[in-house]
Amino acid sequence: MKFPRNARMFRGQLDAAPLACVLFCLLIFLLLALVVPIPGIPVHLPEAIPGETGVDGPTVTVALDAGGPQNPNGVLYFQQQIIGETDLLRRLKEAVKKSPSPPTLVVLADKKVTIEQLNRLTRVAAKAGIKDIRQATLPGVFDSSAGPKSP
């Protein structure tokens, strides 16, 4: 069965105004995307050590920011909300009671966090009954431990 062709070649002049409008809109979207802040707390994780593995079993995640002059002990975040040490202790105890096996505390600590701030968090976790504590890191770009694979 043959269908009649209705498509014809465009032989008129192109108008630059619609193209300019589209490019102008794209430019506005790009500039607005640069100006609008990204929601959340900027936590810059350290680079990973090659060969490290993940965590098996239940986990509890706590983020730790370095803070500033107003808060030298750092800022704790649990479930994307700022939390104090006493409330964190209570919530960690609840998490330990609910999990069938002892959970692992995964700490999302900023690069600028001091050892004292990490030790304070470790003491809170120990009071809650969490013994295994791991620090989250960024994955490496290339795994240097894996050599070329032989056939």
Short mmCIF file of the C-alpha atoms (twelve columns), coordinates in Angstrom:
data_MODEL
# 
_entry.id   MODEL 
# 
loop_
_atom_site.group_PDB 
_atom_site.id 
_atom_site.type_symbol 
_atom_site.label_atom_id 
_atom_site.label_alt_id 
_atom_site.label_comp_id 
_atom_site.label_asym_id 
_atom_site.label_seq_id 
_atom_site.Cartn_x 
_atom_site.Cartn_y 
_atom_site.Cartn_z 
_atom_site.pdbx_PDB_model_num 
ATOM 1   C CA . MET A 1   0.000  0.000   0.000  1 
ATOM 2   C CA . LYS A 2   1.342  3.408   -0.963 1 
ATOM 3   C CA . PHE A 3   0.763  6.474   1.139  1 
ATOM 4   C CA . PRO A 4   0.738  9.919   -0.409 1 
ATOM 5   C CA . ARG A 5   3.631  12.226  0.558  1 
ATOM 6   C CA . ASN A 6   2.526  15.424  2.206  1 
ATOM 7   C CA . ALA A 7   5.925  16.576  3.429  1 
ATOM 8   C CA . ARG A 8   7.556  19.321  1.419  1 
ATOM 9   C CA . MET A 9   10.997 20.817  1.662  1 
ATOM 10  C CA . PHE A 10  11.173 24.136  3.494  1 
ATOM 11  C CA . ARG A 11  12.292 26.783  1.064  1 
ATOM 12  C CA . GLY A 12  11.510 29.914  3.085  1 
ATOM 13  C CA . GLN A 13  13.806 32.127  5.138  1 
ATOM 14  C CA . LEU A 14  14.838 31.105  8.661  1 
ATOM 15  C CA . ASP A 15  14.005 33.568  11.400 1 
ATOM 16  C CA . ALA A 16  16.623 34.061  14.133 1 
ATOM 17  C CA . ALA A 17  14.189 35.413  16.746 1 
ATOM 18  C CA . PRO A 18  12.857 32.020  17.991 1 
ATOM 19  C CA . LEU A 19  16.403 30.647  18.225 1 
ATOM 20  C CA . ALA A 20  17.535 33.708  20.171 1 
ATOM 21  C CA . CYS A 21  14.580 33.347  22.572 1 
ATOM 22  C CA . VAL A 22  15.369 29.704  23.281 1 
ATOM 23  C CA . LEU A 23  19.061 30.449  23.870 1 
ATOM 24  C CA . PHE A 24  18.136 33.375  26.120 1 
ATOM 25  C CA . CYS A 25  15.868 31.101  28.198 1 
ATOM 26  C CA . LEU A 26  18.641 28.504  28.494 1 
ATOM 27  C CA . LEU A 27  21.034 31.226  29.653 1 
ATOM 28  C CA . ILE A 28  18.561 32.376  32.299 1 
ATOM 29  C CA . PHE A 29  18.082 28.798  33.564 1 
ATOM 30  C CA . LEU A 30  21.840 28.297  33.758 1 
ATOM 31  C CA . LEU A 31  22.388 31.507  35.703 1 
ATOM 32  C CA . LEU A 32  19.553 30.724  38.107 1 
ATOM 33  C CA . ALA A 33  20.953 27.243  38.713 1 
ATOM 34  C CA . LEU A 34  24.296 28.783  39.704 1 
ATOM 35  C CA . VAL A 35  22.719 31.273  42.108 1 
ATOM 36  C CA . VAL A 36  20.217 28.997  43.885 1 
ATOM 37  C CA . PRO A 37  21.881 27.243  46.833 1 
ATOM 38  C CA . ILE A 38  21.804 23.471  47.061 1 
ATOM 39  C CA . PRO A 39  19.857 22.337  50.133 1 
ATOM 40  C CA . GLY A 40  21.714 20.412  52.782 1 
ATOM 41  C CA . ILE A 41  24.938 20.630  54.724 1 
ATOM 42  C CA . PRO A 42  28.190 20.632  52.768 1 
ATOM 43  C CA . VAL A 43  30.179 17.766  54.276 1 
ATOM 44  C CA . HIS A 44  33.460 17.128  52.474 1 
ATOM 45  C CA . LEU A 45  34.452 13.512  53.075 1 
ATOM 46  C CA . PRO A 46  38.098 12.386  52.940 1 
ATOM 47  C CA . GLU A 47  39.393 10.148  50.148 1 
ATOM 48  C CA . ALA A 48  39.170 6.383   50.616 1 
ATOM 49  C CA . ILE A 49  42.078 4.066   51.267 1 
ATOM 50  C CA . PRO A 50  42.294 1.472   48.472 1 
ATOM 51  C CA . GLY A 51  41.049 -1.951  49.485 1 
ATOM 52  C CA . GLU A 52  38.542 -0.820  52.116 1 
ATOM 53  C CA . THR A 53  35.209 -2.575  52.069 1 
ATOM 54  C CA . GLY A 54  31.683 -1.651  53.069 1 
ATOM 55  C CA . VAL A 55  29.711 -2.587  56.145 1 
ATOM 56  C CA . ASP A 56  27.606 -5.715  56.593 1 
ATOM 57  C CA . GLY A 57  24.573 -5.686  58.820 1 
ATOM 58  C CA . PRO A 58  22.505 -2.831  60.231 1 
ATOM 59  C CA . THR A 59  23.974 0.666   60.264 1 
ATOM 60  C CA . VAL A 60  23.230 3.974   61.939 1 
ATOM 61  C CA . THR A 61  24.510 7.099   60.193 1 
ATOM 62  C CA . VAL A 62  25.594 10.293  61.944 1 
ATOM 63  C CA . ALA A 63  27.087 13.306  60.157 1 
ATOM 64  C CA . LEU A 64  29.600 15.509  61.950 1 
ATOM 65  C CA . ASP A 65  30.470 19.014  60.804 1 
ATOM 66  C CA . ALA A 66  33.460 20.923  62.155 1 
ATOM 67  C CA . GLY A 67  31.257 23.728  63.440 1 
ATOM 68  C CA . GLY A 68  32.765 27.154  63.933 1 
ATOM 69  C CA . PRO A 69  33.603 29.720  66.586 1 
ATOM 70  C CA . GLN A 70  30.053 29.518  67.942 1 
ATOM 71  C CA . ASN A 71  30.175 25.718  68.273 1 
ATOM 72  C CA . PRO A 72  33.718 24.389  68.846 1 
ATOM 73  C CA . ASN A 73  32.449 20.848  69.576 1 
ATOM 74  C CA . GLY A 74  31.089 20.462  66.060 1 
ATOM 75  C CA . VAL A 75  27.549 20.013  64.831 1 
ATOM 76  C CA . LEU A 76  25.916 16.572  64.910 1 
ATOM 77  C CA . TYR A 77  23.284 15.551  62.348 1 
ATOM 78  C CA . PHE A 78  21.075 12.502  62.741 1 
ATOM 79  C CA . GLN A 79  18.479 11.749  60.052 1 
ATOM 80  C CA . GLN A 80  19.241 15.067  58.305 1 
ATOM 81  C CA . GLN A 81  18.494 17.128  61.424 1 
ATOM 82  C CA . ILE A 82  20.728 18.915  63.924 1 
ATOM 83  C CA . ILE A 83  20.782 17.030  67.204 1 
ATOM 84  C CA . GLY A 84  22.464 17.476  70.588 1 
ATOM 85  C CA . GLU A 85  24.603 14.866  72.300 1 
ATOM 86  C CA . THR A 86  21.941 13.879  74.871 1 
ATOM 87  C CA . ASP A 87  19.259 13.449  72.209 1 
ATOM 88  C CA . LEU A 88  21.725 11.545  70.014 1 
ATOM 89  C CA . LEU A 89  22.514 9.204   72.895 1 
ATOM 90  C CA . ARG A 90  18.810 8.504   73.391 1 
ATOM 91  C CA . ARG A 91  18.216 7.901   69.660 1 
ATOM 92  C CA . LEU A 92  21.259 5.620   69.366 1 
ATOM 93  C CA . LYS A 93  20.052 3.561   72.339 1 
ATOM 94  C CA . GLU A 94  16.679 3.191   70.603 1 
ATOM 95  C CA . ALA A 95  18.430 2.062   67.402 1 
ATOM 96  C CA . VAL A 96  20.467 -0.522  69.334 1 
ATOM 97  C CA . LYS A 97  17.301 -1.907  70.967 1 
ATOM 98  C CA . LYS A 98  15.443 -2.162  67.645 1 
ATOM 99  C CA . SER A 99  18.172 -3.895  65.631 1 
ATOM 100 C CA . PRO A 100 18.518 -7.698  65.823 1 
ATOM 101 C CA . SER A 101 22.332 -7.497  65.827 1 
ATOM 102 C CA . PRO A 102 24.570 -4.700  67.104 1 
ATOM 103 C CA . PRO A 103 24.515 -1.881  64.529 1 
ATOM 104 C CA . THR A 104 27.571 -0.219  63.055 1 
ATOM 105 C CA . LEU A 105 27.895 3.531   63.437 1 
ATOM 106 C CA . VAL A 106 28.849 5.133   60.121 1 
ATOM 107 C CA . VAL A 107 30.305 8.596   60.715 1 
ATOM 108 C CA . LEU A 108 30.122 11.115  57.891 1 
ATOM 109 C CA . ALA A 109 32.831 13.409  59.233 1 
ATOM 110 C CA . ASP A 110 33.991 16.518  57.413 1 
ATOM 111 C CA . LYS A 111 37.692 16.834  56.547 1 
ATOM 112 C CA . LYS A 112 38.024 19.698  59.041 1 
ATOM 113 C CA . VAL A 113 36.696 17.708  62.009 1 
ATOM 114 C CA . THR A 114 39.270 17.343  64.788 1 
ATOM 115 C CA . ILE A 115 40.172 14.164  66.645 1 
ATOM 116 C CA . GLU A 116 38.594 15.598  69.819 1 
ATOM 117 C CA . GLN A 117 35.250 15.996  68.048 1 
ATOM 118 C CA . LEU A 118 35.436 12.407  66.743 1 
ATOM 119 C CA . ASN A 119 36.334 11.163  70.239 1 
ATOM 120 C CA . ARG A 120 33.264 12.890  71.713 1 
ATOM 121 C CA . LEU A 121 31.059 11.120  69.167 1 
ATOM 122 C CA . THR A 122 32.820 7.814   69.847 1 
ATOM 123 C CA . ARG A 123 32.141 8.170   73.592 1 
ATOM 124 C CA . VAL A 124 28.456 8.882   72.932 1 
ATOM 125 C CA . ALA A 125 28.238 5.788   70.708 1 
ATOM 126 C CA . ALA A 126 29.995 3.648   73.329 1 
ATOM 127 C CA . LYS A 127 27.498 4.790   75.986 1 
ATOM 128 C CA . ALA A 128 24.684 3.755   73.640 1 
ATOM 129 C CA . GLY A 129 26.175 0.283   73.203 1 
ATOM 130 C CA . ILE A 130 27.648 0.639   69.716 1 
ATOM 131 C CA . LYS A 131 31.094 -0.900  69.456 1 
ATOM 132 C CA . ASP A 132 31.811 -0.899  65.724 1 
ATOM 133 C CA . ILE A 133 32.403 2.595   64.331 1 
ATOM 134 C CA . ARG A 134 33.414 3.299   60.728 1 
ATOM 135 C CA . GLN A 135 34.229 6.568   59.024 1 
ATOM 136 C CA . ALA A 136 32.638 7.108   55.623 1 
ATOM 137 C CA . THR A 137 34.969 8.122   52.797 1 
ATOM 138 C CA . LEU A 138 34.659 9.043   49.170 1 
ATOM 139 C CA . PRO A 139 35.385 6.195   46.782 1 
ATOM 140 C CA . GLY A 140 38.629 6.501   44.876 1 
ATOM 141 C CA . VAL A 141 38.615 7.288   41.173 1 
ATOM 142 C CA . PHE A 142 40.754 4.272   40.317 1 
ATOM 143 C CA . ASP A 143 41.378 1.195   42.389 1 
ATOM 144 C CA . SER A 144 45.172 0.993   42.435 1 
ATOM 145 C CA . SER A 145 45.171 -2.368  44.244 1 
ATOM 146 C CA . ALA A 146 43.538 -4.144  41.308 1 
ATOM 147 C CA . GLY A 147 46.145 -4.948  38.711 1 
ATOM 148 C CA . PRO A 148 45.559 -6.060  35.135 1 
ATOM 149 C CA . LYS A 149 43.434 -9.175  34.930 1 
ATOM 150 C CA . SER A 150 44.879 -12.178 33.208 1 
ATOM 151 C CA . PRO A 151 42.766 -14.262 30.837 1 
# 
